[in-house]
Amino acid sequence: MKHEILGEIRRDDEDGEASVTYQGRTLRVRIITDDVPHEETVELATALVKKLAEIDTAAKTIAARDLTDTYNDGWNEYDEAQEDGSFKTIQNPELTPEDFAAKLTLRDVNVTGTFFELFYDDEGMFWGHSVIVTSMDGVAFTDTYAELFG
């Protein structure tokens, strides 16, 4: 199915997937109906993509608000194996919320029924876990939270 904003939507039963270009990268947009008509989920995906720059900026602020202290309270420390078999504790500097947000790069989007999730690359801050920002009220983007997954 060809869509004017989302491009080609590849469908698998009721769900689908599109690819959009954002900041020179290709983002995968998963469309998961979750008992909502496919057309409504596509409408939300379209509204999100139209406001993606604004929502991405706001989502990074939310992630920084919710997760900077988590990073600074231990994720910035790790033990590095030395050649002699011993370990050396490495402590990266604490980050400000602005520094934290600057390390986030949007990589994927899930639009599920009436809500969406933004998945971020975090430059390894959380050792391979995903930083996810969820909006429970669509592009109104007022009922939001950030979490780690994986």
Secondary structure by P-SEA (a helix, b strand, c coil): cccccccbbbbccccbbbbbbcccbbbbbbbbcccccaaaaaaaaaaaaaaaaaaaaaaaaaaaaccaaaaaacccbbbbbccccbbbbbbcccccaaaaaaaccccccccccccbbbbbbcccccccbbbbbbbccccccccccccccc
